[in-house]
């Protein structure tokens, strides 16, 4: 192959496995699991892999690949979580299980891609399992997951794992700069994203405000008695408000999907559909709310992590490369050990929130403890 598959440009192990499967028929299996952190190219690679499989033997391979990329090839089935939340059992049953028994429309194969496969519940996974155990010779399945631990062991055992690692920060920074992000901001967002290109783009764009709020909250705990315009009495409230807004937007998206669905449904059959989407909406709201709050706390942790680096004389290791002036101000005269304590408090609260503790009380307790520890971080 003259060029690597899309999505694998910085994934040498995944590229080698997939190109070998495409080049050597005996290496091609019926089910794959593309696993790795979000934003590492798994989705793009799944579509490119499907395009290569369906183009083989086609009268016009380039046209076949173009239609796969456009999502209109009749032998490609692409399943997404419905309502931004779950891969529903009905979708698995109707679009995968039943269709996988039917011969291809025009290609030599049929390809089924389940994006965010870890969002299948146990019923959906068990419905898929028999098809994975006894697939038709022409059927190929690609499951894409950032959390393979949520998949049943029986699903995992029937898929060949293709691992995607974090994208190097330098690569992400270069990509962001090419998209118009200022150099230092691009480097900072790339480092903060932990190898996740999509997350880096978010922090450089729509998430810039959230990043600043998290930094402001962390800094306020180090100067609880100061009256600077960025010091607020309850810095955690901005984080909760943002999480609530994110949850509301996710629920609204499910509501919009429901309205579109009902346009084509008779009035008599709408009640169960409404109940299903209402449940999805509540779950989507909670998921988005939790993800937003976790990101804010992660960014706070990384701010304290950078302060530890500066207090230890390792400024070049700071992730927030575009905030060095503020970091120097916060790190001046601080003890690294106390700053490590602040970081650990943030991480401990992130773990506690995974257990569904009361968020407002957990955050208030966190900030009170940070003020005590952070206030004592000044070197004697």
N, C-alpha and C positions, 0 to 999 in steps of 0.2 A: 504494500500500500504506500502511495507516494506521500501521504500526510496522515498524522494521527487522527483517530476518531475525535470528533468534537466532544469536549468535556474531559478528554484524557490527556490534553497537552502537557499538563503538569502532574500526571498520574502514571508514572512509568509501569508500575505493577499491573494496574488495571488495563492499560494500553496493551501490554504484552499478552495478557490473558485473552482479551477480546480479539485482538488481531490474529492470534494463534487459532482461536475458534473459527474465525472467518476464513482463514487460509487453509486449515486442515479439517476436513469434515469429521474425522474421527474424534477430534477434540471438542466438537460442538455438542453441548448437552441441551436438554429440553427446558431446564429451569435455572435461572440465575438470580442471585440476590446482590444488588448493587448497594453496598453499605458503607457508611462513613458520615462524617459531620455534615451539617447543612452547608450549602453554598460551595461544594467541592467539585461540582460538575456531573453529579450522578444522573440528573434528569437529562441533560444535554447528551450524555453518553448513551443513555437508554434509547433516546430517539435516534441517534446516529447508528447505534447497533441494530435497531429495528429496520432502519432504512437500508443498511447493508444486507441484512437477511432477506428483505423483500425485493431488493433490486437484483439479487442473484438469479440469473436465468430469464430476467424480464426482457422483452423485445426492446424496450427503451429504458435502460437502467437509470439514466439521469432523471427522466420523468418520474419513475417510480420513487426515487429518493426525494424528489421535490414534493411529491404528494404526501409522503410520510412526514416530511418537515412541516407541511401545511396542515397536517392532521386530517387529510381526506382520502387516504389510501384505504380501500375496502377491506384489506386483510390485516389492518392494524386496529387493535382495540386498546384505547388508553383510558384507564379508570382513575379518577381523582376522588378524594374525599368529597362527599356531597355536603353542601351547606358549610364548607370550610371546616368540617369536623370529622366525620366518620366515613369509611368505606363501608357502605351498607350491604347487608347480606343479599338483598334483592338485586343489587347491582352485580355482585359476584355471581349470583346464580344465573341471571339473565344474560349478562354481557360476557361472562367468561366461561362458566361451566357448560352452558348450553351451546354457545357459539364454538367452543373448542372442539366439539364433536362434528362440526360441519366442515366440509372440505373448503380449501381456499377459493376465493372468487376468481383471482387471476394469477396470483403468485404461486410459487412452489410451497410456500409456508403460510402460516398465520402466526402473528405475534401479538401477545397480550402483555401490556405493561400496566402494573398497578403502582401508581405513584403514592408515596407515603403509606406503604403497605402496613406499617406498624399501627396505622389507624383502623385496621380491621379488628373487630371484636372477635371473641372466641368463636361465635357462631359463624361469622364470615370466613374465618380461617379454616374451620372444620368443613365448611361447604366447599372451599377450594381444594382441600387436602386430597380427596379422592381423584380429582382431575390431575393433580401433580403426581399422584402415585401411578396412574394408568393413563398417560397422555397419548393422544393420537400422534403418529409419527411426524406429522407436519406442523404440530403445535409447539410453540416456544413461548416461555413465560419469563418476564423480567419483573422482579419485585424491587422497588426502590425504597430504602429505609435509612433514616438517620438514627433509629433506635431499634436495632434488630433484637434486642433483649425482650421486646414486647411481643415478638412473634413466638408461636408455639414451637417447641423443639422438633416436633414432627414436620413442621413447615421448613425449618432451618435445615433439617437433615436431607431434604429432597431438593435443595437448591445449591448450586455451586456459588460460593461466595466470591465476589469481586470487590476488593477493598479500595476505598478512596480515602487518601489521607488529607490532612489540612493543606491548603494551598500556601506556599511560602509567602511571608509578609511582603517581601520585596516585589514579588510578582503582582500581588494585589495592589500595592502602592503604585506600581507602574501603570496598572490598568486604570486606577482611579485618576491618576494624573492625566492620562490620555482622554478621560471623560470630563476634564476641566476642573478637577479638584486641586486646590493649592498644594504644593509639594509637601510641606510639613503636616498639613491636615491629612493628606493622603497617607503619609507614613503612619501617623497616629491611629487613624481609623483601621489601617491594615493590621497594626500590632494588636489593637484592642479586640479585633474581630476573631482572633485565634484561628486563622486559616479559612474563615468563612467569607467568601467574596460577597454574597448577598447581604450579610450582616455589615460588612465594611461599607457597602454602598448605602445601607440604611443610615449608619452613623454619620456618613458624610453628607447625607441629604435630609430626608424626613426625620431622622432620629437625632439630628444635631441639637435640637432643643432638649430632648430627653438626656442626652449626654451632659449638657450644661447643667441641667437641674440636679443630676446625680453628683456632679462635681461640687456644686454649690452646697448641697446637703452635707457632703463629706467635710468640706471646709468649715462649715458652720459649727461642727462639733469640736473643732480645734480652737475656736475663738467664741465660746458661748457668751462671753460678757461684752463683746464688741458690738458697735452699732453701725458697722458698715452696711451699705445698702443691700449687700447680698447675704447678710446674716438675718435669718428669720427665726421666730420663736418656735415654730413647729415645722422644721424642714421636711419631715416625712410626709406632710399633707400633700405637697406637690407631686410626690411619687404615687400616692394613692389616687389622686385626682387623674393623673395621666393613665394609670392602670384602668380606672373606671371608664375613661373615655375610650381606651382601646377595646375594652370589653363591649361597650355599647356599639362601636363600629362593627365589630364581628357579628353581634346579634342582628344588627341592621342588615348586614350582608346576607344572612340566612333568611331574613324576612323578605328581602328582594328576590332571592331564589324561590321562595314560596310563592310570591305573587306571579312570577314567570311560570311556575309549574301549574298553578291553578287556572291560568289562561286556557290551557288545553284539557282541563279536566271537567267532567260534568258535575253539576252542583251536588248531585246525590252522593258522589264518592269523595267529596272534599274533606269531610270531617277527620278520617284517619290520617290523611295527608297533613292536615293542619296540626294534629297532635304530634305527628312524627317530627315536623319541622320546628314546632315549639320546643320539643325536647332538644333537638339539635341546636337551636338558638341559645338555650340556657347553657348547654355544654360549650358552645363556641365562645360565648361571653366569658365563661369562667376560664377557659383555656387561654384566651387572649389577655385577660386581666392578669392571670398568674404569670404569663410569659413576660408581660411588660414590667411587672413589679420585680421579677427575677432579674431582668436586664438592668434595671436601675440599681439594684443591689450589687450586681456584678460590676458595674461601672464604678460604684463606690469602692468596692474591694480593690479594683485596679488602681484607683487614685491612691489609696493607702499603700498599695504595693509599690507604686512609683515613689512615694515619700520614703519608703524603706530604702529604695535604691539610692535616692539622693542623700539620705542621712548616712548611708554607708559609703559615700564617695563614688557611686556608680551611675552618674547622671546619664551616660550614653545608653544605659539599659532601660531608661524610662519608656513606657508605652505611649504616654501622652506627650509626644514629641513637640506638639504645637502649643503646649501649656507650660513650658519650662519656667517662665517667669513666676507664675502662680505656684508651681511646685517648689521652686527655690524659697519663695516667701513662706510657704507652709512648713517646709522641712528645716528651716533655719533654727538651730538650737534644739532640735527634737532628738529624742532617743529612739534608735531603731527598734529596740525591744518593745517599747510602748506602742509604736506604730504597727508592729507585727500583731500586737494584741488587738488593735482596731480592725485590722484586716480579718483576723480570725473571728471577731464578733460578727462581722458582716457575713462571712461564709457560714457561720453557725445559724444565723437567722435565715439564710437561704434554705438550709436543710430543714429547719423547723417549719418553714412555710410550706414545704412539700408535704408535711403531715397535716395540713389544713388547720393550723392554729389560727386564732383570730388575728387578722393582719394588722389592724390599727393598734391593738395592744402590743403585738410583737414588735412593731416598728417603734412605737413610743419607748418601749423598754430598751430596744437597741440603741436609740439615740441618747437616752439617758446614760447608758453604760459607755457609749462612745465619748460623751462629754467628760465623764469621769476619767476614763483611760486616756483620751486625747488631751484633756486638760493637764494631765500629769506627764505628758510626753516631753515637755520641755526639759532639756538637760539642766542639771543643777549648776 
